[in-house]
Amino acid sequence: MNTYQPPTLIVWGKNDKIFPAERAEAYKKDLKNIDFNLLDTGHFALEEDGDFIAKKIISFFSNNLPNDH
């Protein structure tokens, strides 16, 4: 990640007991072009906040894909 800095979307449940929020925070150390979202959800963030996540994905791709796609 130090060589190539891809645009990165992170959407993570801050109450996830399987993948704790500290793991999400670690990405912020290495990535500069990051859309970081720590949600008030658990491990099943898509089930708990799917509408928000879908909007984030659409927005992320709209802002990060070349215009010819």
TIRO-2110 file (N, C-alpha, C; in Angstrom, 1 decimal):
// TIRO-2110
0.8, -1.2, 0.0, N, 1, A
0.0, 0.0, 0.0, CA, 1, A
0.9, 1.3, 0.0, C, 1, A
2.1, 1.1, 0.4, N, 2, A
3.0, 2.3, 0.4, CA, 2, A
3.3, 2.7, -1.1, C, 2, A
3.4, 1.8, -2.0, N, 3, A
3.7, 2.1, -3.4, CA, 3, A
2.5, 2.6, -4.2, C, 3, A
1.4, 1.9, -4.0, N, 4, A
0.2, 2.2, -4.8, CA, 4, A
-0.9, 2.6, -3.8, C, 4, A
-1.5, 3.8, -4.0, N, 5, A
-2.6, 4.3, -3.1, CA, 5, A
-3.9, 4.3, -3.8, C, 5, A
-4.6, 3.1, -3.9, N, 6, A
-5.9, 3.1, -4.6, CA, 6, A
-6.9, 3.8, -3.7, C, 6, A
-7.9, 4.4, -4.4, N, 7, A
-9.0, 4.9, -3.6, CA, 7, A
-9.7, 3.7, -2.9, C, 7, A
-10.0, 3.9, -1.6, N, 8, A
-10.4, 2.8, -0.8, CA, 8, A
-11.6, 3.2, 0.0, C, 8, A
-12.7, 2.4, 0.0, N, 9, A
-13.9, 2.6, 0.8, CA, 9, A
-13.8, 1.6, 2.0, C, 9, A
-13.9, 2.1, 3.2, N, 10, A
-14.0, 1.3, 4.4, CA, 10, A
-15.3, 1.6, 5.0, C, 10, A
-16.1, 0.5, 5.2, N, 11, A
-17.4, 0.6, 5.9, CA, 11, A
-17.3, -0.5, 6.9, C, 11, A
-17.3, -0.2, 8.2, N, 12, A
-17.0, -1.2, 9.2, CA, 12, A
-18.0, -1.0, 10.4, C, 12, A
-18.4, -2.1, 11.0, N, 13, A
-19.2, -2.0, 12.2, CA, 13, A
-18.3, -1.8, 13.4, C, 13, A
-18.5, -0.7, 14.1, N, 14, A
-17.6, -0.5, 15.3, CA, 14, A
-17.9, -1.4, 16.4, C, 14, A
-19.0, -2.2, 16.4, N, 15, A
-19.3, -3.1, 17.5, CA, 15, A
-19.1, -4.6, 17.0, C, 15, A
-18.3, -4.7, 15.9, N, 16, A
-18.1, -6.1, 15.4, CA, 16, A
-17.1, -6.8, 16.3, C, 16, A
-17.6, -7.9, 16.9, N, 17, A
-16.7, -8.7, 17.8, CA, 17, A
-15.8, -9.6, 17.1, C, 17, A
-16.0, -9.9, 15.8, N, 18, A
-15.2, -10.8, 15.0, CA, 18, A
-14.0, -10.0, 14.4, C, 18, A
-14.3, -8.9, 13.9, N, 19, A
-13.3, -8.0, 13.3, CA, 19, A
-13.4, -6.6, 14.0, C, 19, A
-12.7, -6.5, 15.1, N, 20, A
-12.8, -5.2, 15.9, CA, 20, A
-12.4, -4.0, 15.1, C, 20, A
-13.0, -2.9, 15.5, N, 21, A
-12.8, -1.6, 14.9, CA, 21, A
-11.3, -1.2, 14.8, C, 21, A
-10.5, -1.7, 15.7, N, 22, A
-9.1, -1.3, 15.6, CA, 22, A
-8.4, -1.8, 14.3, C, 22, A
-9.0, -2.9, 13.8, N, 23, A
-8.4, -3.4, 12.5, CA, 23, A
-8.8, -2.4, 11.3, C, 23, A
-10.0, -1.8, 11.4, N, 24, A
-10.3, -0.8, 10.4, CA, 24, A
-9.5, 0.4, 10.5, C, 24, A
-9.2, 0.8, 11.7, N, 25, A
-8.4, 2.0, 12.0, CA, 25, A
-7.0, 1.9, 11.4, C, 25, A
-6.5, 0.7, 11.4, N, 26, A
-5.1, 0.4, 10.9, CA, 26, A
-5.0, 0.8, 9.4, C, 26, A
-6.0, 0.7, 8.6, N, 27, A
-6.0, 1.1, 7.2, CA, 27, A
-5.6, 2.6, 7.1, C, 27, A
-6.1, 3.4, 8.0, N, 28, A
-5.8, 4.8, 7.9, CA, 28, A
-4.4, 5.2, 8.0, C, 28, A
-3.6, 4.3, 8.6, N, 29, A
-2.1, 4.6, 8.7, CA, 29, A
-1.4, 4.4, 7.3, C, 29, A
-1.9, 3.6, 6.5, N, 30, A
-1.3, 3.3, 5.2, CA, 30, A
-1.9, 3.9, 4.0, C, 30, A
-3.2, 4.2, 4.0, N, 31, A
-3.9, 4.7, 2.9, CA, 31, A
-4.2, 6.2, 3.0, C, 31, A
-3.9, 7.0, 1.9, N, 32, A
-4.2, 8.4, 1.9, CA, 32, A
-5.5, 8.7, 1.3, C, 32, A
-6.0, 8.0, 0.3, N, 33, A
-7.2, 8.3, -0.4, CA, 33, A
-8.3, 7.3, 0.1, C, 33, A
-8.8, 7.6, 1.3, N, 34, A
-9.7, 6.7, 2.0, CA, 34, A
-11.0, 7.4, 2.4, C, 34, A
-12.1, 6.7, 2.1, N, 35, A
-13.4, 7.1, 2.6, CA, 35, A
-13.7, 6.2, 3.7, C, 35, A
-13.5, 6.6, 4.9, N, 36, A
-13.6, 5.8, 6.2, CA, 36, A
-14.9, 6.0, 6.9, C, 36, A
-15.6, 4.9, 7.1, N, 37, A
-16.9, 5.0, 7.8, CA, 37, A
-17.0, 3.9, 8.8, C, 37, A
-17.1, 4.3, 10.1, N, 38, A
-17.2, 3.4, 11.2, CA, 38, A
-18.7, 3.5, 11.7, C, 38, A
-19.5, 2.5, 11.4, N, 39, A
-20.9, 2.6, 11.7, CA, 39, A
-21.2, 2.0, 13.1, C, 39, A
-22.3, 2.4, 13.6, N, 40, A
-22.8, 1.9, 14.9, CA, 40, A
-23.6, 0.6, 14.7, C, 40, A
-22.8, -0.4, 14.2, N, 41, A
-23.4, -1.7, 13.9, CA, 41, A
-22.4, -2.8, 14.4, C, 41, A
-22.9, -4.0, 14.3, N, 42, A
-22.0, -5.1, 14.6, CA, 42, A
-21.4, -5.8, 13.4, C, 42, A
-21.2, -7.1, 13.4, N, 43, A
-20.6, -7.8, 12.3, CA, 43, A
-21.4, -7.8, 11.1, C, 43, A
-22.7, -7.8, 11.2, N, 44, A
-23.6, -7.8, 10.0, CA, 44, A
-24.1, -6.4, 9.6, C, 44, A
-23.1, -5.5, 9.3, N, 45, A
-23.4, -4.1, 9.0, CA, 45, A
-24.3, -4.0, 7.9, C, 45, A
-24.2, -4.8, 6.8, N, 46, A
-25.1, -4.7, 5.7, CA, 46, A
-26.6, -5.0, 6.1, C, 46, A
-26.8, -5.9, 7.0, N, 47, A
-28.1, -6.2, 7.4, CA, 47, A
-28.7, -5.0, 8.3, C, 47, A
-27.8, -4.4, 9.1, N, 48, A
-28.2, -3.4, 10.0, CA, 48, A
-28.3, -2.0, 9.4, C, 48, A
-27.5, -1.7, 8.4, N, 49, A
-27.5, -0.4, 7.8, CA, 49, A
-27.2, -0.4, 6.3, C, 49, A
-27.9, -1.4, 5.6, N, 50, A
-27.7, -1.6, 4.2, CA, 50, A
-27.9, -0.5, 3.3, C, 50, A
-29.0, 0.3, 3.6, N, 51, A
-29.3, 1.5, 2.7, CA, 51, A
-28.1, 2.5, 2.7, C, 51, A
-27.6, 2.8, 3.9, N, 52, A
-26.5, 3.7, 4.0, CA, 52, A
-25.3, 3.2, 3.3, C, 52, A
-25.0, 1.9, 3.5, N, 53, A
-23.8, 1.3, 2.8, CA, 53, A
-24.0, 1.3, 1.3, C, 53, A
-25.1, 1.0, 0.8, N, 54, A
-25.4, 1.0, -0.6, CA, 54, A
-25.1, 2.4, -1.2, C, 54, A
-25.6, 3.4, -0.5, N, 55, A
-25.4, 4.8, -1.0, CA, 55, A
-23.9, 5.2, -0.9, C, 55, A
-23.2, 4.7, 0.1, N, 56, A
-21.7, 4.9, 0.1, CA, 56, A
-21.0, 4.3, -1.1, C, 56, A
-21.4, 3.1, -1.4, N, 57, A
-20.8, 2.3, -2.5, CA, 57, A
-21.0, 3.1, -3.8, C, 57, A
-22.3, 3.5, -4.1, N, 58, A
-22.6, 4.2, -5.3, CA, 58, A
-21.9, 5.5, -5.4, C, 58, A
-21.8, 6.2, -4.3, N, 59, A
-21.1, 7.5, -4.3, CA, 59, A
-19.6, 7.3, -4.5, C, 59, A
-19.0, 6.3, -3.8, N, 60, A
-17.6, 6.0, -4.0, CA, 60, A
-17.3, 5.7, -5.4, C, 60, A
-18.0, 4.8, -6.1, N, 61, A
-17.7, 4.5, -7.5, CA, 61, A
-18.0, 5.7, -8.4, C, 61, A
-19.0, 6.4, -8.1, N, 62, A
-19.3, 7.6, -8.9, CA, 62, A
-18.1, 8.6, -8.9, C, 62, A
-17.5, 8.7, -7.7, N, 63, A
-16.4, 9.7, -7.5, CA, 63, A
-15.0, 9.1, -7.9, C, 63, A
-14.9, 7.8, -8.1, N, 64, A
-13.6, 7.2, -8.3, CA, 64, A
-13.4, 6.4, -9.6, C, 64, A
-14.4, 6.3, -10.4, N, 65, A
-14.2, 5.6, -11.7, CA, 65, A
-14.0, 6.7, -12.8, C, 65, A
-13.3, 6.4, -13.8, N, 66, A
-13.1, 7.3, -14.9, CA, 66, A
-14.5, 7.6, -15.5, C, 66, A
-14.6, 8.8, -16.1, N, 67, A
-15.9, 9.2, -16.6, CA, 67, A
-16.3, 8.4, -17.8, C, 67, A
-15.4, 7.7, -18.5, N, 68, A
-15.8, 6.9, -19.7, CA, 68, A
-16.4, 5.6, -19.4, C, 68, A
-16.7, 5.3, -18.1, N, 69, A
-17.3, 4.0, -17.7, CA, 69, A
-18.8, 4.2, -17.4, C, 69, A
END
